[in-house]
Amino acid sequence: IEGDWLGRLRTGAASGVATKYMARLDSKTLGLFGTGGQAQTQLLAVCAVRPIERVNVYSRNAENRATFVTEMQSQAQAQIVAVDSPEAALESADVIATMTTSKEPVFRGGLLPPGAHINAAGSNHARRREIDGETVRRCARVAVDSIEQAKMECGDLIAAVDEKIIHWDDVIEFSDIVSGKAPGRQSADERTLFESQGISVWDVATAARVYELAVERGVGQKLRMFE
């Protein structure tokens, strides 16, 4: 069980589940920031849980954008379009996914469309920041996979807390939304945010499923670990 591709799957899947519980049911447009391997599974996961018809893809490198569209179009029913500005990526976006290594916000919060849901999955370091304080301010609901971990790694929220835009007490753990303890959204116009750092149980769950499928399909090789 190899970690790189599974890591992409579990990170994308987390955003897919967050989209399922927090995005509007009629979401049709995805604004995607980033064109690396992790961005691929962000796209696939969001398209799996919402009737996405168009994906606006932006990254700083035009060649990378074009390559991403070519590679991913055959894997999605939605029309994937390379755009040349953050503003174009956000146009009519119902769901926004950020999967970059940026240390600076990739778009201005003042441009955030009403009712949008954001999966911020790239800012997994205290010194990275994909979204600005205005974006956090505009989101009625902010969820994380682990508050304890977010306090150490989530550059987006660490900066917003330092700027007194939000308090950690305002942040909820995503498990509370899935379990029904807290709502994912309460109106069509609400903006919602899921900050994804990644937790080890996701890797365990993904690996366990791979193992189950391997046994079921009779593939792989049995190894004697102990004699």
Secondary structure, DSSP 8 states (H G I E B T S, - for coil): --HHHHHHHHHHHHHHHHHHHHS-TT--EEEEE--SHHHHHHHHHHHHHS---EEEEE-S-HHHHHHHHHHHGGG-SSEEEE-SSHHHHHTT-SEEEE----SS-SS-GGG--TT-EEEE-S--STT--SS-HHHHHH-SEEEES-HHHHHHH-HHHHHHHHTTS--GGG-EEHHHHHTTSS-S-SSTT--EEEE----HHHHHHHHHHHHHHHHHHT-S-------
